[in-house]
Amino acid sequence: MIVRRLRRGLVGVVVLFGLLLLWMGWVAFRGVSAVPVRSEMAVILGTAVTQKGEPRPALRERLEEGLRLWRAGFVRKIMVSGAIESGNHQDEARIMADWLMARDVPASAIIVDSHGNNTWLTALHVARLHPQGAIVVTQWFHVLRSEWALRRAGVKPVSGAAPCRFRMVELWYLFRDSVALPVYVLTKAP
């Protein structure tokens, strides 16, 4: 009797783990195969900056991808959205805008959102602008959740773009985003 229960429990754990791996594979696939579609704006999601106010590698990669989209004519405007970091009080969005302007993107083409503290808030801020489509620019593991958030907030059409770089630590972020997306689906409403 006990052995049978242990087997069932083990089978249940294996099945759940298998389903999680399949889901993570789908999230990863959607991120690495994202194809940007010509839209009114690119939305570059912020992430940490250095104490000196410089983009860390992941943020710099997002900025480079957004700049590439703008230069290629995929978008007319770029929204940079990030938080004012609590530890060093750096304004991620302002730093992102300065980075883009230093590369000849005019200030008139940049929208600064310094209150994009998370993906959902950024999606709501984008929706208030009523753009004719948006390309969300983030890392590959975050594309699916970001696209979903913008669509849920009312932005259409939405596509994604991600830098073509990989770091081993991103597997942790893939797990985190794979869990976060169902939570978003269940808890976020415009």
Secondary structure, DSSP 8 states (H G I E B T S, - for coil): -HHHHHHHHHHHHHHHHHHHHHHHHHHHHHHHT------SEEEEE---B-TTS-B-HHHHHHHHHHHHHHHTTS-SEEEEE--B-TTT--BHHHHHHHHHHTTT--GGGEEEETT--SHHHHHHHHHHT--S-EEEE--GGGHHHHHHHHHHHT--SEEEE--S---TTHHHHHHHHHHHHHHHHHH---
